[in-house]
Amino acid sequence: MSRRSILIRLAREARPYSGRLAIAMTLGVLAGVLTIAPPLAFRIIINQVLVPPPGHPPDLKALYLSLGLTSVALVLANAAIYGQTYLTAWSGQHLVARLRVRLFGRLLNLPLGEFDKWRPGELIARFSTDLQMMIDAVSVSVPQLVVALATFISSFATMIYLDWLLTLSLVLVAPVVSFAVSKFQRLITASTHRAQERIADLSANLAEVLQGQRVVKSFGREEFEVQRFANRNEAFFGAYMKLTQFIQTQPLVVSTIMVAAVVAIMWLSVREVLVGRLDTGKVFMYWGLLVNLMNPMNRVAAFVGDISKAIVGAGRVFELLDLPVEVRDPAGAVALPAVRGSIEFADVTFRYQPQEPPALDRVNATIEAGEIVALVGPSGAGKTTIVNLVPRFYSPQEGSVLIDGMDIARVRLADLRSAIAIVPQDVQLFRGSILDNIRYGRLGATDDNVYAAARDANVDDYVRTFPAGYATEVGERGVRLSGGERQRIAIARAVLRDPRILILDEATSALDSHSEAMIEEALDRLLVGRTTLIIAHRLSTIRRAHKVLYIEAGRVLEIGTHEELLARGGAYARLHAAQFATSRQPHV
């Protein structure tokens, strides 16, 4: 997005706060204008008290009046700055809070194909650093920029009033300052992009290692990961210091130009006094206004740098907000009636990326309601892709998936997914209690409903042994529980949902025999009367299935029962001979 389009969009986003922001800007302008009071007081004190006209005594009344008015003006200016800062901070924080929620909602509603393109660490960086830059700019830099600009304009206008010829000499400096500021803005914008990319790399690395800590430890790769993180940290440090260099150099260059201009103005103003065109009071007032002019010029450059960083951050946030969302209800979507559970794949072809070979190639298969179907085949054959099409995580480029004879591309997504439950191999539990994690299957369920589902999933027996019972915290991703305990909680979650279609990535192979027996018993209860698709890893599961789909290279090559496929002597029989024959419970 261009800088201009980002600013226009930010203005639209800030429209609900226009009233507060207008008041805040007015207060900022008032605070800037009131800075004229001290230089004006200098003029009055010098001309009427310190150096009064010949034959006139010092005017103490003028002294007290000017000091009083200056005090009042400065107090009002500080109160105006307080009000402006509070209003802009409230508006900015509220705006960013709304953007944060919208950003979170957008990420949750991304199609999986789009979501898979992003690294989690990069998304986290946009949530944290990019939004924080926006908050800093709106809450700090914009209010101070308004005060600085008001101070500059009011001081400059008063200087023109005092001596327009002398003041116009400052105009000669303006093109030089403008060129310097615009040059630095381009450098700051480019450097901010680089720095944000480096912090995204750093965040992605951190998220990866934290999630895979057990793998790191098991392979003894702590030093390797520390060094890799250090290298990326050094890259971020270099990018950030380059950005800091540009940000800090900009006010230095601008102030150097302005110092040269001030020295020249002071020399010229002294000459004006010596030739009688300016009195002493006026020249001191002029110098006071010149100081007022200098301070904003130095600060404006820094504030503009902060705002430029915030604009880059806003552009990165808007980039995520503009990503396509999952098509929940296509035009003319229809309600899905009470689901019986039959599933049909009709000439389904699917590619994850247009240029890639198909993950599924003209797949045809029919599954009757209530059938238990085992998906068997070598790694990468397309088993996971098939089950991902049923809840419409992905949509096929050709062909269709039908449930009870209805094309799922035409039905309401909420209806479709409410009829499906998934028990993944890598169980995802959320930080919270065991009760909360089971209730995730049906948020409106009562505690008694949860306990009943837990009993069916063989969860209740071990949960009751915990001191906190169902209030036991599971930890991040359920790390406080064993693999078997996590798996049974996932089954309880599915039981509570009471789906007509169950998708199960069998995950008992790495469990002890007791946990495996408990899970098998729970599955025996869960599978009854439900259409079940199981990515099968175990011979016991395959024998229990009503039907086996043998999948290879994205195609369903054979369909039948375990015994039928063995008798056929085809690809399934060869896989069985190679992988099942040497062990009592081998895995596919």
N, C-alpha and C positions, 0 to 999 in steps of 0.2 A: 504494500500500500504506500502511496505517496504521502509525504508529510502533510500536504494540504488536505487530502482525503481523511487522514487520521484526525486532524484538527476538527474538520467538519463533523466527523462521527462523534468525537468527544463532546462537541457542542450539543449534538442531539441527545447524547446520553445524559448530559448535565441539565437538560431542559427542565426536569421536575424540580430542580433546585435554583431556578433562575431568580426567584424572589429573594431568597437568602443571599445568593451570590451578588445580586445587584446592591443590596444593602451593604454587604461586605466591601464591595468595590467603592461605594460611596464613602464609607468610613475610611478606607485606605487613602482615597483622594483627599479627604479632610485632614487626615494625619500628615500627608505630604505638604499640603498648603500651609498648615500651621507652623511648619519649620521656618517660614519666613519671619516669624516673630522675633527670634533672637537677633538676627542681623538688623532688623528695624530698631530694636532696643539699643543696639550699639550706636546707631546713627544718632538717636535722640540723646543718649547719655553723653556722647562725645560733643555734639554740637550745642547742647543746652546745659550740661553740667561740667564736663571737664574743660571744654574750650568754648565758653559762651561768647556771644558777640561782644565786641568792645563796649564797655560802659554798662553791661548787664551782669548781675550777680549769678552764681550757679543756681539753676532752677531745680531745687530739691523735690518739688512736687512732680516735675517731669520724671525725675529719677525713680521715685516710688511708684508712679503710675506705670512706667515702662517695665519695671521689675515685676509689678503685680500682674500686668497683662501677659508678660512673658511666662510667668509661672502658670497662670491659668491656661495659656495656650499649650504649654508642654504637658500639663496634666490631661487636658482634653485630647491631645495627640496620642498619649499613651493609652487612654481609655478607648479611643477609636481603634488603635492597633489591636488592643485586646479583643474588642468586639469583632473586628474583621477576622482576626486569627481564629477565634472560636467558630464563627459562622462558616468560614472556608474549611476548617478542619472537620466540622460536622458534615458538611456537604461532601467533602472529598472522601471521608471514611465511609459515608453511607453509599456513595456512588461505587466505590471500590468493593464494598461488601455485596452490593447487588451484582456487580460483575463477577465476583468470586462464586456466588451461588449459581449464576447462569453458566459460568465456565465449568463448574462441577457437573451441572445437569447436562451440558453439551457433551462432556467426555463420557458420561454414562450412557448417552443415547447415540454415540457414534456406532456406525456399522463395524462389526469386528474386523472386517478387511481394512478399514481406515485406521482403526485403533492399533492394529498390529504394526502399522508403519512408524509408530512413535515409541521412543524409549520412555519408560516410566520416569526416569530421572529428569528428562527434559520437560516433561509435563509438570513435574513437581517444581522445577526451576521457574517455570512461567507462573505458577501459582504463588511462589514466594517472592523471588527477586523482582520480577517484572511488575507485579502488583504493588510491591513495596516502593518501587521507584515512582509509580503513579501517586501513591499516598504522600510521599515526601514532597513531590512537586506541588500537589494541590494544597497540602496543609502548610507548607513552609515557603517554598520558592515563589509561588504565584502571589500570595499576600504581600510578601516583602518586595516583590517586583512592582506591584501596583503602587506601594508607598514610595519606592525609589523613583518610579516614573513621574508620579505626582510631584515629588520634591524637585526633580530635575526640571519639569516643565514650568512649575510656579516660580522657581528661582530664576530660570532663564528669562521668563517673561518679565519679571521684576528688574532684572539686569538690563534688558532692552529699554525699559521705562527710565532707568537711571541714566544710561549712556548707550544709546543704540549703536553709535559708531564703534565704540570700544567693544561692545558685545558681538557685533557682526564679525569681528576678527576670529571669534571662536568657531564660526560657521566653516571657516577654511579647514578646520580640523575634522569636521564631521565625515567627509568622504573617506579619510584615512581610517577613522575609527570603524566606520561601517564596513569597509573592506576587510579589516582585521577580524571583526566579529563574524562576518559571513564565512570567511575562510576557516576559522576555528570551528564554526558550527558543523561544517561538512566533515572535518576531522573527528569531532566529538561523536557525531552520529555513526560514522563508520566504525570507530573504536568501540562504541557501546554495543553494536551488533557483534563484534568479535568477542568482547568480554562476556556477553550473555551466552554466546555459543560455548565458550570455555567453561562457564559455570554450569551449563547444562551437561557437558561432558562429565564434569566432576560429580554432579548430582546423580547422573546415570550410573557412574562407576560405584558410588557409595551405595545406591539402592541395590545394585546387582550383588555386591559383596555381602551386604547385610542379609539378603534373601538366601544367598548360597553359602553362608558361613560354614555349614557342616561339610560341604564339598571342599572348601578352602582348607579346613583343618584336616580332613581325611587325606588330602594329597600333600599336606605340609607346604602350602603355597602362601603362608602368611607374609614372608619377606618379599615374594614376587608381587603380591597384591599391594603391599605397602609401597614398593618402588613404583609400580604402575600408577598408583594414586598420587605419589609424590611428583611424578612426571606431569600428570595432568594438572596437579595443583600449581606446579611451576609455570605451566602454560597459561593458566588463569591469572597467576600473579603478574606475568609479563604483560598480558593483555590489559589487566586492570591498571597497572602502573603507567602504561602508555596512555590509557584514557585519562588517568589522573594528571599526567604531564600536560596533556592538551587543556584539560579543564583549569589547571592552576596557571598555565602560561598565558591563557587568554586575558584574565584580569591584569596580569603583570604587564603585558604588551599595551593594553588599553590605558592603564594608569601611567605608564611611561610617556605615552603620547600626550596624555592629559597634563602631566606634570610639566612637560615642555611648554604646553599651551598656557598653563597657569603662570609660569615664570614670565612668559612674554606679556601676559595680561597685566601682571602686577607691575612690571616695568613701565608699561604704557600708562597704567592708571596713576603711578607716581608722577609721570610727566604731565598728566592731565591736571593733577593738583598743583604742580609747580607753575604751570602756565595759567592757573586760575579758572579752569573749566570745571573742576570738581572741588567741593570742600572736603575737609578731613572726615566729617561724619559720613558723607556719601561714600568716600573711598573705603572706609572701614565696613560700611554696610555692603558695599560691592564685594569686598573680600570675603565677608561672611557668606554671601550668596554663592560666591565662587567655591567655597568649601562645601556648601550644600550641593553644588553641582558635581563636585569631584566624587564625593562619597557614593551617590547613586550610580555614577558611571562605573566605578570599580565593582560595586555590588551587582549591577545589572548583568555584567558579563558572566559572573558566577551563576546567577539565577537562571539566565538563559541557557547555560550549560546543563544545569539540573533539569530544566524543562525539556531540553532536547533529548536527554536520557529517558525522561518519562514518556516522551512521544514514541521513542523506539520501543519501550516496554509496552505501551498501549497498542502499538501495531502488532506486536507479537501475541498479545492477548486477543486482539480482534481476529488474528489469523486462526486461532483455535475456535473462536466463536462462529467463524464463517465456515467451518468444516461441515460436510453434509451429515445430517442426522439419519438414523435408521428410519426407514419408511414403515411406520407402525400401521397405518391404515391407508392403503392406496385408494385412489378415487373409486367409488362404488363398492368399497369393502362391505362384506356381509358378515352377519353374526354367525358364529360356528355353533350349530345346535348341540344338544347333548351328545358327547363323543362316545362312540362305541369302541373305536381304537384301531380300525383297519387302516393300513398304510400301503400306499402304492408309489413306486418310483417308475415313472414313465419316460423312457428315453432321456434320462438325466445326464447332461454334460456340464461339468463345472471346472472352471479355472480360477486359481487364486489371483493370478495376474494375467492380463490379456496376452502377453508375449510368452507365457509359460505353457508347457504341454498340459493337457487336461489332467486334473487330479481324479476326476470321474469321467468315464467315456461311455456314453450311451447305456447307462445303467437301467435295467428293468428288473423289478422284483415286486412281488405282492405278499403282504403280511396280513393275515387274518386277525380280527379282533380277538384279544386274549392269548395270542400265540407268544411263546418265548422263542426268540430268534437269536442265535449266536452268530456273530460276525467274525470270521476266521480268515487269516491270511498273513503273509509276511509283512514286516514293518514297512510302512510307506505305501501300502496297497490301496489305501483310501477308506479304511474302516471308520476312522474318526470323522472324516469328511462327510460320510454318509449320515452319521448320527447328528452332525451339526446342521444338516439341511432340514431335519424334521422340525426343530423349534424355530426355524428360519433365522438362525445365526448368519447364514449365508443364503443367497438365492442362486439357483442354477442359471447359467446363461442360455441353456437349451433344455427343453423338456419340462416336466412338472412333478411336484411331490403332492400326492393327494391323501387326505385323511377322510375316511368315510365317503370317498368319492368326490370330495371338494378340494379344488386346487388351493393349497395353503397361501399362495401368493395373493388370493382374492379375499381372504378372511381377515377379520380383525386380529391384530397381533396379540392383544391382551387375552382374547378368547382362546387362541391357539396355545399360548404358553401356560395358561391356567390349567390346561388339560395334561401338562407334561411335567415330570419331575426328573432331575438328573442327579445321579450319584457318581461323582467323578473319581478317578483313581487318585488324583492329588486333591484330597479333601480341603476345601477352603472354609475355615471357621473364622469368625470375626471376633475382635476383642469384645469381651463381654462375658456373661454367664452362660452356663450350659443351657439353662432355660431359654435365654434369649436366642441362642443359636438354633435350638430346635424350633422355636416359634417363628423363626425366619421363614419356614415353609408355609405358614398361614398366620399372618400378623394378628388376625382377629380371634385366634384360638384361645380358649380359656386354659388356666393352669391344668385342669383335669384332662383336657384334650391333649396337652403336651405330655402329661404323665402316662396317658394311655398309649400314645405313640412311642414313648420311650420304652414302655414294657414290651411292646411288639418288636422293637428293635434290639432288645436285650441290653438296653442302656440303664434301666432302672436299678438293676442289681448292684452295679459298681458305683453309680452316682450316690446311692444311699450310704455308701461307706465313707464318702468324703465328709469332713466336718461341716462344710457349708452346703452340702447337698447340691441341689439344682442351682444354687446361687454361686457355685464355684466358678471363679474366673478361669477362662481357658487360655489366656495369654495371646500374644501376637500369633496369628495363624494357627492357634491351638497348640502351641509348643509345650504347654504344661500337661498335655495328655499324650498317651501312647498312640501309635498308629491305629491299633485296633479300636481304641476308644473313640478316636476321631471318626473312623469309618462308621461305627455304629451310630454316632450322633448324626452323621450325614444320612444314614438310612432312616433314622427317626424323623428327620426333617422331611424326607420324602413321604414317609408314612402319614405324617400330619397333613401333607398337601393332598393326599388321597387322589393321585392322578390316574387317568385312564391309560396313559402311555408313560412307560418308565424307560429311561436311558441309563444304562449301567456300564461303567468302565470297570470291569472286575479288578479288584485290588487286594486280593487275599494272599497273593503269592509271597509277599515279604513279611507275613504275620506269623506269630507262633500258632501252634496247633489249637490251643484253647480259643484264642481270638478268632481264628478261622472258623472253628466250629460254631461259635456264637453268631458270627456274621452269616454263615450258611443257613443256620436255623432262622435268623431274622429274615433273610431273603426268601426262604420258603414261604413265610407268611406274607411278605410284601408282594411277591410275584403272582399270587393267586388272582386270576380274573383280570389281570392287566396285560396289555400288549407291551412286551418288553424286548428291547434291543440291547444285547450285551456284547461288548467288545470282549471276546472270550480269550482268556489266557490259560485256562485250566481244562483238562479233559473232563472233570466231573461236571463242569458247567455245560460243556458241549453235549454230553450225554443227556443232561436234563432238558436241553432245548428241544422244542417241537420241530425246529427247522434250523438248518445250518446254511449260511450264505458264505461260500468261499470266494474271496475277493483277491484279485491280483492285478497290478498295474492299472488300477482304476476301473476294472470291469468285474462284474459278478460272473464268474466262470461256471460255478456249480451251485445248485440249490437242492437240498434234500435233508433227510435225517442223517445222523452220524453213521448209522449202519448202512443206509443206502449209498452214501458217498464212498464209504470204504469198499462196498461191494462193486461199485462202478470202476474202481481202480484208476481214477483220474488224478488231477492235480491235488485234490484234498487228500487222497490216499497216500500220495507220495510225501506230502508235507507231514502227514500223520506218521508215516514210517520213519521219516527223518527226525522228527522232533518228539514224538510221543513214545516210540517203541522202547527207548532206553531208560525210561523212568516211570514209576508208578503215577506221579502227578506232575508231569512236565508241562511246560507252558508254550503257547503259540506265540 
